[in-house]
Amino acid sequence: MIAMNEEANLPRTLESVKWADEIVLVDSGSRDHTVEIAQSFGAKTSFHAFGGHGEQKNVALDLCTGDWTLLLDADEVLTPELQREIQELLAGEPAYDAYWIPRLNLYFGRWIRHGGFHPDRKLRLFKRGAARLSEGVGPHSTPQFAGPKGRLKADMLHYAYPTMGIYLEHMDRYSSDIAPLLQKRGKVSKSVGAFVWNAVLNPAATFIYNYFFRLGFLDGREGLILHINHSVYVHWKFIKAWRLGQGKE
């Protein structure tokens, strides 16, 4: 895993993987006790200046020596059921070289099970060297593996956004990271029609699709808040790309 200033999340995460043969953590300059906490769990730690999410995770992958690699974020936790499923899988002869893991996300104190946010499968378990993270694509970099993939059943818990403040800070940062990528792809809303679609209709359509057609309303008031603000995030990233296209930000 990679980390920076994750002392609040790290003990919970590392406790769920303390059975692993090795734990590798690449820190990018924490000013809290992240490194000390990792080392208390026997993790091998190293420093590497942050150069992008995919780039940083590839640095961590290159430090792993085991036959299989489990890639985690510092706010993700393996349930006991998932721990047993992985251990039993690797104790035998896995049918695939890479596996999807379903992820259950926590938003504002509620586990979100609808609206396209579950099972939220992530490719996180694979043979060492079989997968690499895509680089230069901002915070949504994912492992790339071309072969057939298996699916695990038990959930990985993602303590994503326990408070509204953390959610808004992350969405502001993520939209700022993605805006230059949209600019490079020419998504800068030059015409009035493109601006209306990207900044208004696209966010509205995203809300309608996720909240109604994908049953996001079943997650109560937290689901409503999530899908409204997720649509605002879509609005933000296109507005920021538009501003970049104007040379103003």
N, C-alpha and C positions, 0 to 999 in steps of 0.2 A: 504494500500500500504506500501511498504518498500522503504527506501530512504537513500542515502548518498551523500551529496554535490550536491543537485539537485535544487539549488536556481534559476537556469536559466529556468528550465522546470516547476517547481512546480506551479507558479501562473496560468499559462495557464491551467494546468490539474485541479487544485482545483476549478477554476472558472467554469469548466464544470460539477462539481458535488456538487456545493454549496447548491443545493436543497435537498441533501440527509439528512436523519434523523441524521446520525452521520458520521464523517470522522475519520478513525483510521490510524495513520501513525507510523510505527516503524522505528526509526533511528538507524544507526549502527556507529555513531560517526562523524557526519558532522562537518566540520570546517568552513562552510559558514553559511548563514542565513536560511538554510532549515527548522529547527525547528521553528524559529520565524515566517516564512512565513506560515507554516502549522497552527500554533496557531492563526494567524491573520484571518484564515478562519474558526476558531472554531474547528479545529481538535484536537482530543485526541492524544497526542504524548507520546511515551515512548522510552527508549533506550534498545537495546539488541545487544550484540556483534555478529557480522556476523558469522554464522556457516554454510553457504550454502544457495543458493537461495530458494529452497523448504523449508528448515528448517526455514528460516527467515519469509517467507510468512505464514507458519503455525502458527508462533508466533502471527502475525498480525491477522489471522483469529480467533484465540482463544480470542482475545480482543473485537471482534465485538459482539454486543448485539441485533442487529435488526433481523427480521425474514428472511430477504434476504441479501445476501452479493454480492457486486460488487468488484471484484479484479482488480486493475489497477497497471500499472507501472507508474513511475513519468513522463515518456515522452509520455504518451498516453492521448488522449483527446476525450471526447464524443462530437460528432457533435450535433447540436440542434435537428436534426431528431432522432438521437439515444436516446437523453435524453427524448424526447416525447414518443418514442416507449417503453422505459423501464418504464416510469411513468404510461403510459396507461396499460401496461401489469400487473404491480403490483397493480394497482387500481382495477383490476378485479379478476378473479380466474385463475391463470396461469395453463395451461394444463400439464406442466412439472415442475420438481424440479430443472432443470439445463438447461442453454441456451448457445448455441454458439453465439459469436458475430464476425461478419466479420471485419477484420482489414486492413486498407489501409496504406501502408508504404511509408515514404518519404526517398528517397535516393538522395543525391547530388542536392537537390532542385526540384526533380521531383517525383510526386506520381506514384509509380510503380503498373501497373494494369495487368501485364502479367508475363510469365516465372515462374509460380507457386507461385508468391508472393502475389496474390490476388485471392479469398477473404481472405486467411490466417486466417481462423476461429479459435478463441480462446474460450475455455470454461471459462467464467469469471463471469457469473451471476448464482447464485444458492442459494437454501435455506441454512440458517445458519446450519453448521454442516453436510451438505450433501456431501461435497467434501473436500478432503485434497490434498495437494501438495505431489508429489513423492519426496523422499529425497535421498541424496547421488548420484544424477545423474547430477550434475553440473548446468550450467546456463540455461539449457533447461527443467527445471522442469515444469510439467504441473499438473493442478488439476485432480484428479482421481474421476470419478463418474460412477458407473456401470449401472445405470438405463437409460431409454430412455431420449433423450435430444431434446429440441426445438431449433429453429434457428431464430435469429433476422435478420432483413433486412438491417437496416441502419449501416453505417460504423463507426468504431472507428478509429481515426487518430493516427498513430504512427510516431512521429517525431524522427525516428530511427537514421539516419546518415546524418545530414545536410551537413557535410563536409567530405572530404576524410580522413583527419587526424583522426577524431573521429571513422570512420569506421575501419581503419587499427588498431587503438588502441584496439577497441572492439574485432575484429577478432583475434588479437594476444592474448588477455586475454582469450577469449572463447576457443581458440584452446589449450591453456595451461591448462585450467580447464578440458577439455574433454580428453586430452591425458592420464592422469592416469586412467580414466575409460576404455579407449581402452586397456590400458596395462593389467588391471585386467581381461578383456575379452579375453586376448591372442592375440589381434590385434597389434602385434609388428613387423610384416613383417620379420620373421626369414629367410625365403627362398628368393631367388632372384625373383622367380615368384610372391610371395606375395608382395614383395617390389614394383615391377613394377606395379602390379595391384592397390595397395593401394595408392601409392605416385604419380603415373603417369596416368594410364588408368582410374582409378576412377574419379579423378578431370576432365580429358578430357571428359569422358562420361557425367559427371554432367553438364558441359558447353554445350555440344551438345544437351542434352535432354532439358535443361531449355531454352536455347537461341533459338533453332530452333523448336523443337517439341512442346514446351509449349509457343511459340510465344514471347519469351523475346525480340526479335529484334524490336517488335512494340513499345518498350519504348525508342527508339532513342539511342543517344550516352550514356545517363545515364544507360540505360539497358545493353548496351555492357560492360561498365565499371563495373557495378554491377556483371554481370555473370562471367566475367573474374576473378574478385577478389574473388567472392564466391568460384570458383573452386580452387583458390590459398589457400583459407581458408581450404578446404578439404585436400589439399596437406599438409598444415602446421600441421593439427592435427595428420595425420598419420606419418609424419616425427618426430614430437615430441614424439609420442608413440614409434616409432622405437628407438629413442635415449634413452628413458626411459628403454626400454627393454635391451639396451646395458649397462645400468648403468651409462650413461654419463650425464644425465640431470635429 
